[in-house]
Amino acid sequence: MRERWNKCALGNLLQVQNGYAFSSKNFNSTSGIPLIRIRDLKSGVSTEVNFNGDFDFAYLVRKGDFLIGMDGEFRCYEWQGADALLNQRVCRLIEFSDALHPRFLFYGINKYLREIEDGTTFTTVKHLSSKTIKSIEFLLPPLDEQKRIVAILDEAFEGLDRAQANAEANLASAEELFESILQDVFRNGSSKWETNLPADPNSVASSTTNSQRSRSRTQTGGRDATRRPIAGPCSLSVLMTDDEPRHGWQWSLLTDFARLESGHTPSRKHPEYWGGEVPWVGIKDARDHHGTTITDTLEYTNALGIENSSARILPAGTVCLSRTASVGYVTLMGREMSTSQDFVNWICGDALLPEFLKFLLMSQGDEIRRFSSGSIHQTIYFPEVKAFHICHPPIAVQREICSSLERTDLEVRALAAAYEAKLSNFSDLRQSILQKAFSGELTGHEEAA
């Protein structure tokens, strides 16, 4: 009955414990108590950062505790991992009232958090506070009815969980499919792409001319190419490798076939350098357009910004590789653009297709970090980039490879988009079920006034 449902401020039913800012001086990757960061909440497991200093046991999280990340998505998660520490920007729900069924709270708070998130204005990242959580007007039926609702939701969500897990597995398989095809082309040496074609007159036969032309136009400055060899797994190495090329392919210095260019950031102290007609590629642009052609960017500079910095306007078809903290994003310029200093860029000559170089760099995956160094942030430095060697076939075979990979890429992206849409529908369906549960529809009662 409607009169049996009451509205209570959540702060009257439980307490919210904020996480602690543990000192980074005691962080360790191999020993200590795991720290729970927001990124760990969904998986329920913390494995990357540990704390090996003294700590207050009041911040020790145990399996089954309810945790909420205070930035980004507003969701409550049930911790599934080993004992860990409640880090800053993560909160825990504790000291529940006897009138509140814990699972009823779990389902209910996610309904309300989703509504708060949808109604929150933000510029970059949404933020949540413990005060906001405690002020939630929570609809509370009697305990016996809470139990009935929980039983219904457990059964409904168990089926949804299975269906979502299948969709997530299919999405992962779709993404892995293209990666496996890249590996087949560039790592495993598929005989499909071996060739008996003669050397292209614009390629191997004129490598000396190409080398002289590309080097004379390369404008990165700084130190010379490294003399330290680094072997790579996928048709890429620093300095010449001892690996035999497959039949009809050859190893070449990349700058023999492509002009190497750097990027730069016009001064942020001069707003007049920003906003204009020149797209400026940053790390977020590269992440959002990894493996594709980029035609628009989040920020634009202008002629004044270019003139007063080391940034350059690069032509359409330039291949960009992120080389700093976010190593390994690859994108292709769809029009004239400039980039930040976080990229190395190549303007390919007639003997090397930009699309082929893009796919070759993508095939490195996470292993491209083997070419990087740095004690804090891993960076691929220019001495290594200047010594990049690639294994490549004649231009005609490059065209065939690119045509095949582009068709497959489109098919895989379409398949992945379908599964992502299905996952989005699951999220909406969950919220719809929760809405019915907390309006009394699942047990035959209407929402309390």
N, C-alpha and C positions, 0 to 999 in steps of 0.2 A: 504494500500500500504506500501511496505517496508520502504520507505523514511519517513513515518509518525511515525515510532518507533525510539525512542532515548535511548541511554544508558546514565544513570546518576548515579553518586556516590550517594548512599542513604543519605549520610550526607548532600547533597545539597537539599534534599527533606523533611527532618525532623531533629529533635534533639533526642538524646538518653540521658535519665536521669538515672543516676545510683542511686541505693538505698542507704540508710543511715544505719550506724552501730549504732542502738539504744542500749543504755546501758541496760545490763541484770539486773541491780539493780532495774529497773522499770518494769520488766516482771511480769505478773500476769495471772493466769489461769482463773480467774473469772470476772475481771473487767478491763475497759480500752478500747483502740482502738485496733482491731486485727492487728497483724503483718503478712505480707505476706511472707511466706518462699517458696522456690522452690517447696517443696512437695505439697503446696497448689494450685499451678497454674493449674494443670489438672482439679481439682474439681471446681476451681473458688471460693472456700469458705475457710476462715481461722477461725478456732474455738478453737485452742489449746493454742495459745500464744497471750497475749494482752500486750499493753504498756500503763501505766498509769502516765507517766511523761509529761513534756512539749515537744512539737514538732513543727517543721516548717510545716505549712499547704501546702507548696510546695510538700511535700512527701505524701500527702493524695491521695490515689487511689480511683477512682469512677467507678461504673459499666460501662462497655464498653471500658475501657482503655486497650491498648495492652501492654502485659507484656512478658518478655523473661527471663528465668532462665539462669544464666551464667555458671552453672556447670551441667554436666550430659547430658541429651538430649537437643539438640538445637531446641526449638520450641517456637513459639509465641502463646500466649493464650489471649483470650478476657476475661477480668475479669467479673465475673457474680455475685460476692458476694456484701455484704454491704461495705460501706466506710472502708478502711483499710490503713495501712501504708506500704510504699515501703521499704522493708528491704534490707540489704546488699545482694549482689550477685543476686539481681533481678533488671532488668532495665525496664523503661517504654519509649515507643515511643511517642513523643509529637511534637507540632508545625509543623503540616503537611503543605506542600506546597499546594496552591490552585489547582495545576496541578495534584494532586495525590488523587485518590478516596480511602478513608480509607479501604474499603473492598478489593479493588484491592491490596493495600499494604499488608493486612493481608494474602491473598492467596499467593502473590508473595514472601513475606519474608520467609514464611515457606518452599517454594520450595528451595530458596537459602540457608537457614539455614540447611536443610537436606543435601544439597550438601557439605556445609562446614563441617558438622559433619562427613559425610562419608569420607572426605579427611583429617580429623584431626588425627594425630598420638597421642597416649596417652599411659600411663602406667596403671593408675587406673581410674581416672575421667577426662573427657574432659572438658576444660575450654574455655569460650568465653569472648571476651572483647568488650567494646563499640566501640573501634577503628575498630575492625574487622567488626562490624555491619555497621558502617558508610562508610566503604570502599567498601561495596557490590556494584557491577556494576548492577544497576537495569534497566531492560528494561521497557520503559515507552511509551505506545501508547497514542494518544489523549484521552481526558477525555470521549468523547462519546463512543469510543471503549472500554475503561476500564469498562464502565457501562454495555456494552453488554457482555463482558467476565464475569463480576461479576454475571450477571443474569444467565448465563449458568452454572457457577460453583456452585452458590447457589442451583440450582435445582439438579445438579448431586450429590453434597455433602449431600443434605438433604436425598436422597435415600440411600447413603452410610452410613450416620449416623444411619438411622433406622436399616439397616442390621447389622452394627457393634454393635449397642445396643442389638440386639437380640442375636448375638454371645457372647457378654460379659455376658448377662443374662444366657445363656446356660452354659457358662464356670463356672459362679458362682454357678449354680445349680449342676453341676457335682462335684465341690469341696465340696459343702454343703452336697451332697448325702453321701459321705463317712463319713463326720463328724456326720451326723445323725445316721448312722449305728453304729459308735463307741459309741454314746450316748445310743443307744438302748442296747448295750451289757453291758456297764460299769456304766451307770447312771440310766437308767429306769428299770433295772432288768427284762429284757425280759425273759418270762417263757421258751423260747426256750432253754436257756442254764442252766436252773435248772436241777438238777440231783439227782438221787437216788443211784449213785455209792458209794460204800464204800470208806472210806479214803484210799488213796494210801499209801502202806507200806513205800515208800520213802518220804512221805509228812507229814501228820498230826501226824501219829503214832510215827514218829521219830523227832518231832519238837525240842525236847530238845537236841538231838544229833546234829541236823542241827544248832541249835542256838549256841551251844558251839563251833562247828567247824567254822562257819562263823565269829563269833565274834573274835575268836583267830587269824583269818587270816586277819581281817579288819585292814587296816593300814592308817588311816586318821589322827590320833592324835588329838590334840586340845581339846576343851571342850566336856564334856559329853552330852548325849542326853538331849534335853530340857524337862522341866516338864510342859510346856505351851501347852495345847491341841489346835489344829486347825482342825475344821471339814472340810472335802472336799466333793465335789459333786459327784465324779466319782470313787468310789472304792479306794480312797486314803485319808488318814488322818494323822495328826501328833498326836501320841499317840492313844490309843484305843478309838474307837468311840462307842456311844450308838446305832448307826444304826444297825438294825438287818440285817445280811447277808441273801441273798436269799437262797432258799432250796438247800442244798448240797454244798454251798460255806462257807468260813469262813474268819474271819479277823485274820491276822498274822503280826507280826513285820517283815518288809522286810529283815532286816539283819539276821533273822533266816533262810532265804532261799537264800540269795545272799551276797557275799562279797562286801563291800563298799570300793571303791578306789577313791583317789583324783588324780589330775593332776598337772603339773608344767611346767614352761617355762624355758628352759636352757638359760643362760645369753646371751643377744644380744651383749654384749661387747666382746664376744669370737666367732668370725666367724667360728672358727674351730669346734664349737659345732653343726654347722648347715650344712645341705647337707649331705646326707648319705642314710642309708638303713632303717631307722625307720620312718614310717609315723607319723606325729604329727597333731592331730586334733585341729583346731581353730574354732572360732565362725562362720566364713564364710563357712567353710567346713560343719558344722552342719546345717547352714541355707540352703545350696545348697543340702543337703542330708537328710533333715528332713523327717522322716518316712520311710527311706530306709536304705539299707546296704551300708556302705562306704568302698571302697577298695583303694582309692587314695586321697591324701591330697595336699593342695597347698604348704605346707612346710614339710621338712623332717629334723629330727635330726639324731644323730648317737650314737654309743656306748659311745663315749667320753662325749657327751652332757647328756646322761642318767646318767653316773657315777658321773658327777659333778653337779647334780641338784636333786631335789626331784621327778622328773618325773619317771614314771615306764612304762615298756613295759607290756601292757595288752593283754590278749588272744583274738582270734577271738570269736565273740559272746558276747563281753562286750557291755552292754547297757549304752549309754552316754546321759546325760541330761544337757543342758546348764543352768547355775544357776545365772549368773551375769546380766549385763545390758540387754542382749538379753536372757530373761528367756523363757524356754519352748521348745527349739529345741531338738528333740530326734532322735538319730541315732544308728545303730547297727554296730559294727566293723566286717568287712568281713575278716580281718586278724590281725596279731599282730600289735598293734599301741600304741602310747602314746597320752596324751591329755594335753591341757593347764589347768591352775587352774580354768578356767571358767566352768569346768564340774564336776559333780559327776557321778561316774561310778559304775556299778554293774556287778559282775561276778556271774552268776546264778548257783545254785546247781541243783541237779537232780530233785528236786521237783518243780522247776519254770522254764518255758520256757523263754528264752530271748525275743522271739518274743511276748509272752504274756505280759511281762513287758513293752516292747516298746509300744504296742498298748494301754495298760492301762495308761501309762504316756501321750501318745498323746491325749487320750480322755479328759484330763484335759483342753485342749485348753488354752485360756487366763486366765482361772480361776486358773491355777497353781500358778499365782502370789500371791494368798492369802497366800501361804506358805512363801512368801518373806518379807523382811523388808529393811529399809534404807531410810534416809532423802533425798539423792540425787539420787543414783542408787539403784534400787530394786535388792536384792540379796537373794537367798535361802541359808542360812548358814547351816553349818554341824550339829549343835545341832538339828535343825529341821529335816534334812535328816536322822540322826541317829534314829529319832523317827518315821519315816515313817511306817505306817501300810497299808497293801493292803488287799482287799477282793478278794479271788481267789477260783476257783474250783479245783478239783483233776486234776492231770496232763493229764489224758485222755481227759477231757473236754477242758482243755487249748489247746490241739492239735486240737480239732475240731474247736474251736473258731478261732485259728490262721489260720488254713487252709481256713476257710470261709472268714475271713477278708483279707487274702492275695490275694485270687481270686478276691474279690470285688475291692481291691485297684488297682490291675493291670488293671481291666476293666475301673475304673474311671480315672486312669492316662492316659490310651489310649484315652478315650473320651475327656479329658481335652486337651491333645496334639493336637487332631484334631481341636478343637475350637481355640487353640492358633495359629495353622498354618493358620486358616482362618483369624484371626485378623491380622496376619503378612501380609497376602495377601491384606487385606484392605489398610494397610499402603503403600504397593507398588503400589496399584491401584491409591491411592490418588496422589502419587508422579508422576505417569504416566500422569494422567489428568492435573496436574499442569504443567508438562513439555510441553504438547501440548498447553495449554493455553498461556504459556509465550514464545512459539515459533511461535505464530500466527495461529496455525492450527484450533483452535476453531472458529475463525472468518474469516478464509480463507486467512490469511496473513502468510508469512514466517517470520522467525526471522530476525531482523535487523542485518546488518553486524557489 
